[in-house]
Amino acid sequence: MRWAMRWWLAACACLLGAAPLGAQTEQLCVGQIVPVALDGRVLGHIPYEQADPSELVSAPPGFAIGQPCLIQRDVAPDLARLLAAAANTPGVGTALHGISCYRSVEHQRAVFCNGIGPRKHARDAADRARVVGPPGHSEHATGYAIDFGVRPSPHCPDVDDCIAQTPAGRWLLAHATDYGFELSFPPGNAQGVTWEPWHWRWVGATVNAPGALRARLTLNRARIDFPASPRVNDTSDHWLRIITDPPPAATPPISIAPLQLPLRR
């Protein structure tokens, strides 16, 4: 009964344009305060814990561009195999590089907020979230995500969907899953993020690959609710789909004291 009353009041508040009871907000940037959904998402993006820096290693030499590329230790072997296979492919060679890999929450905040404002990429946080994950809600914080770029590529800037038209980008779309990488944000994805053929997350080619189970548990919610495409198709981890967040604690029943009737004399 108490739960039903809270639901009714929340529904009325929404209809009247007020914030629901218990609604939470978060300040992402100066002047950018946004609601936090009941499931923890912010502007459609799933929350992620920041990786332990002691578990990160440098990507293979020559891969990073502009800044160091740190990744989870378990990602490194498959990334090295991917780059070796690409290097042996005519027309692709050593064109694939890392534009961005692990990003701390504070680094993500700078990337996100610096693109908002007059004459910037976005007018507000909601607009910015279409192309960049809010701080605390980016796969890059996990150490499992990599933004690939192509060098040389004079007619295709970094983090642009034109990468899908380059030989190296086409090779990634065809073969990255062989090395445990899947495309997080395909065209028309339900999170409302623009198509990002440069952004790949590592989950292991099979659940038995070293570190794959941990990666898949970290990214489990995204893989279930917002499937990648192309994605790693490994039916041996179908049991992960039954793992869900624990249900909210039940509202304790209202204790009603027994009615005491006066004794008749």
C-alpha positions as CSV (number, residue, x, y, z in Angstrom):
1,M,0.0,0.0,0.0
2,R,2.8,2.4,0.9
3,W,4.7,1.5,-2.3
4,A,1.5,2.1,-4.3
5,M,1.1,5.5,-2.7
6,R,4.7,6.6,-3.5
7,W,4.2,5.4,-7.1
8,W,1.0,7.4,-7.4
9,L,2.6,10.5,-6.0
10,A,5.6,10.1,-8.3
11,A,3.4,9.7,-11.3
12,C,1.4,12.8,-10.4
13,A,4.6,14.8,-10.0
14,C,5.8,13.7,-13.4
15,L,2.5,14.7,-15.0
16,L,2.7,18.2,-13.3
17,G,6.3,18.7,-14.5
18,A,7.9,18.3,-11.1
19,A,10.8,16.1,-10.3
20,P,9.8,12.6,-9.1
21,L,10.1,11.9,-5.4
22,G,13.6,10.8,-4.6
23,A,14.9,11.9,-8.0
24,Q,18.7,12.4,-8.1
25,T,20.8,14.7,-10.2
26,E,24.5,15.0,-11.0
27,Q,26.5,18.0,-12.0
28,L,28.7,16.9,-14.9
29,C,30.2,20.3,-15.7
30,V,29.7,23.9,-14.5
31,G,26.1,24.7,-15.2
32,Q,25.3,21.2,-16.5
33,I,23.1,19.4,-13.9
34,V,21.3,16.4,-15.3
35,P,19.0,13.7,-13.9
36,V,20.2,10.3,-12.9
37,A,17.8,7.6,-13.9
38,L,16.6,5.0,-11.5
39,D,18.8,2.4,-13.1
40,G,21.9,4.7,-12.6
41,R,22.2,5.7,-16.2
42,V,23.0,9.3,-17.1
43,L,21.8,10.7,-20.5
44,G,21.4,7.1,-21.6
45,H,24.9,6.0,-20.6
46,I,25.6,3.1,-18.2
47,P,27.8,3.8,-15.1
48,Y,31.2,2.2,-14.9
49,E,33.8,1.9,-12.2
50,Q,37.3,3.3,-12.9
51,A,39.9,0.6,-13.4
52,D,42.7,0.0,-10.9
53,P,45.8,1.7,-12.4
54,S,47.9,-1.2,-11.2
55,E,46.0,-3.5,-13.6
56,L,46.8,-1.4,-16.7
57,V,49.7,-1.9,-19.1
58,S,50.9,0.0,-22.2
59,A,49.7,-1.0,-25.6
60,P,52.2,-2.4,-28.1
61,P,55.0,0.1,-29.1
62,G,54.0,2.4,-31.9
63,F,50.3,1.9,-31.4
64,A,49.4,5.1,-29.4
65,I,49.1,8.5,-31.1
66,G,49.5,11.7,-29.2
67,Q,49.2,10.3,-25.7
68,P,50.0,7.0,-23.9
69,C,47.6,4.1,-24.5
70,L,46.9,2.2,-21.4
71,I,44.7,-0.9,-21.5
72,Q,43.8,-3.8,-19.2
73,R,46.5,-6.4,-19.0
74,D,44.3,-9.1,-20.4
75,V,43.6,-7.0,-23.5
76,A,47.2,-6.7,-24.6
77,P,47.8,-10.1,-26.1
78,D,44.7,-10.0,-28.3
79,L,45.5,-6.4,-29.4
80,A,49.0,-7.5,-30.3
81,R,47.6,-10.4,-32.4
82,L,45.1,-8.1,-34.1
83,L,47.8,-5.6,-35.1
84,A,50.0,-8.4,-36.3
85,A,47.2,-9.8,-38.5
86,A,46.4,-6.3,-39.8
87,A,50.1,-5.7,-40.6
88,N,50.1,-8.9,-42.8
89,T,47.0,-7.8,-44.7
90,P,47.7,-6.0,-48.0
91,G,46.3,-2.5,-48.1
92,V,46.0,-2.4,-44.3
93,G,49.5,-2.9,-42.9
94,T,50.4,-0.7,-39.9
95,A,47.7,1.8,-40.4
96,L,45.7,1.1,-37.2
97,H,46.6,3.2,-34.1
98,G,45.2,4.1,-30.8
99,I,43.6,7.5,-30.5
100,S,42.3,7.0,-27.0
101,C,42.3,4.0,-24.6
102,Y,41.9,4.1,-20.8
103,R,40.6,7.4,-19.5
104,S,40.2,8.2,-15.8
105,V,36.9,9.7,-14.7
106,E,38.5,13.2,-14.3
107,H,40.1,12.9,-17.8
108,Q,36.7,11.9,-19.1
109,R,35.2,15.0,-17.4
110,A,37.6,17.2,-19.2
111,V,36.9,15.6,-22.6
112,F,33.2,15.8,-22.0
113,C,33.0,19.3,-20.6
114,N,35.5,21.0,-22.9
115,G,33.2,20.3,-25.8
116,I,30.2,22.2,-24.4
117,G,29.6,25.9,-25.0
118,P,29.3,28.6,-27.6
119,R,31.1,27.7,-30.8
120,K,31.9,24.3,-29.3
121,H,30.8,20.8,-30.4
122,A,27.7,20.8,-28.2
123,R,25.3,23.3,-26.7
124,D,24.7,21.3,-23.5
125,A,25.4,18.0,-21.7
126,A,22.6,16.1,-23.5
127,D,23.9,17.1,-26.8
128,R,27.4,16.2,-25.9
129,A,26.4,12.8,-24.6
130,R,25.4,11.8,-28.1
131,V,29.1,11.6,-29.0
132,V,31.0,11.3,-25.7
133,G,30.2,9.4,-22.5
134,P,29.6,11.5,-19.4
135,P,32.3,11.2,-16.6
136,G,31.7,8.0,-14.7
137,H,29.7,6.6,-17.5
138,S,32.3,5.7,-20.2
139,E,33.6,2.3,-21.2
140,H,37.0,4.0,-21.4
141,A,37.2,4.1,-17.6
142,T,37.2,0.3,-17.5
143,G,40.4,-0.1,-19.6
144,Y,38.6,-2.4,-22.0
145,A,37.8,0.2,-24.7
146,I,39.9,1.6,-27.5
147,D,39.2,4.3,-30.1
148,F,41.1,3.2,-33.2
149,G,42.4,5.7,-35.8
150,V,44.1,5.3,-39.2
151,R,47.4,6.7,-40.2
152,P,48.0,8.0,-42.8
153,S,44.5,9.1,-43.6
154,P,44.5,12.6,-45.1
155,H,40.8,12.6,-45.9
156,C,39.4,11.0,-42.7
157,P,39.9,12.8,-39.4
158,D,40.0,10.9,-36.1
159,V,36.8,9.7,-34.4
160,D,34.8,10.1,-37.6
161,D,32.6,7.5,-39.2
162,C,34.6,7.8,-42.4
163,I,36.9,5.3,-40.8
164,A,34.5,2.6,-41.9
165,Q,35.2,3.5,-45.5
166,T,39.0,3.1,-45.2
167,P,40.7,-0.3,-45.9
168,A,41.8,-0.5,-42.2
169,G,38.4,0.4,-40.9
170,R,36.7,-2.2,-43.2
171,W,39.2,-4.8,-42.0
172,L,38.3,-4.0,-38.4
173,L,34.6,-4.4,-39.0
174,A,35.3,-7.8,-40.6
175,H,37.9,-9.2,-38.3
176,A,38.0,-7.4,-34.9
177,T,35.6,-10.0,-33.3
178,D,38.2,-12.7,-34.1
179,Y,40.4,-11.1,-31.5
180,G,37.7,-10.4,-28.9
181,F,36.7,-6.9,-29.8
182,E,33.1,-5.8,-30.5
183,L,31.7,-2.5,-31.7
184,S,29.9,-0.8,-28.8
185,F,27.8,1.7,-30.7
186,P,26.4,0.4,-34.0
187,P,24.1,2.5,-36.2
188,G,20.8,3.2,-34.6
189,N,21.8,1.9,-31.2
190,A,19.2,2.2,-28.4
191,Q,21.5,4.4,-26.2
192,G,21.1,7.2,-28.7
193,V,24.9,7.4,-29.3
194,T,26.1,8.3,-32.8
195,W,27.5,5.4,-34.8
196,E,31.1,5.0,-33.7
197,P,33.0,2.6,-36.0
198,W,36.2,3.6,-34.2
199,H,35.1,2.6,-30.6
200,W,35.7,-1.1,-29.8
201,R,35.5,-2.9,-26.4
202,W,37.3,-6.1,-25.6
203,V,35.4,-9.0,-24.1
204,G,37.6,-11.9,-25.3
205,A,36.9,-14.1,-28.3
206,T,35.6,-16.8,-26.0
207,V,34.6,-16.7,-22.3
208,N,37.6,-19.0,-21.6
209,A,40.1,-16.5,-22.8
210,P,42.3,-15.2,-20.0
211,G,40.4,-12.3,-18.4
212,A,37.4,-12.6,-20.6
213,L,35.0,-13.5,-17.9
214,R,35.9,-10.5,-15.8
215,A,35.6,-8.2,-18.9
216,R,32.2,-9.7,-19.7
217,L,30.9,-9.2,-16.2
218,T,32.1,-5.6,-16.3
219,L,30.3,-5.0,-19.6
220,N,27.4,-7.4,-19.0
221,R,24.7,-4.9,-18.8
222,A,25.7,-3.1,-22.0
223,R,26.0,-6.4,-23.8
224,I,22.5,-7.5,-22.7
225,D,20.5,-4.3,-23.0
226,F,22.5,-2.6,-25.8
227,P,24.1,-5.3,-27.9
228,A,27.2,-4.5,-30.0
229,S,27.3,-5.1,-33.7
230,P,29.5,-6.7,-34.9
231,R,29.6,-8.6,-31.7
232,V,31.5,-11.6,-30.3
233,N,29.2,-14.5,-30.7
234,D,30.1,-17.0,-28.0
235,T,27.1,-19.0,-26.8
236,S,29.1,-20.4,-23.9
237,D,28.5,-17.3,-21.8
238,H,24.7,-17.2,-22.3
239,W,24.3,-17.8,-18.6
240,L,25.6,-14.3,-18.0
241,R,22.2,-13.1,-19.1
242,I,20.5,-14.3,-15.9
243,I,22.8,-12.0,-13.8
244,T,20.9,-8.9,-12.9
245,D,21.1,-6.2,-10.3
246,P,19.6,-7.4,-7.0
247,P,15.9,-6.3,-6.6
248,P,15.3,-3.3,-4.3
249,A,14.7,-4.1,-0.7
250,A,11.1,-4.9,0.0
251,T,9.1,-2.2,1.9
252,P,8.7,-3.6,5.4
253,P,5.1,-4.4,6.2
254,I,3.1,-2.0,8.3
255,S,2.8,-3.3,11.8
256,I,-0.8,-2.9,13.1
257,A,-1.3,-3.5,16.8
258,P,-4.3,-5.8,17.6
259,L,-7.4,-3.9,18.5
260,Q,-8.0,-3.9,22.2
261,L,-11.7,-4.1,23.0
262,P,-12.9,-3.1,26.5
263,L,-14.0,-6.0,28.6
264,R,-17.7,-6.1,29.4
265,R,-18.5,-6.2,33.0
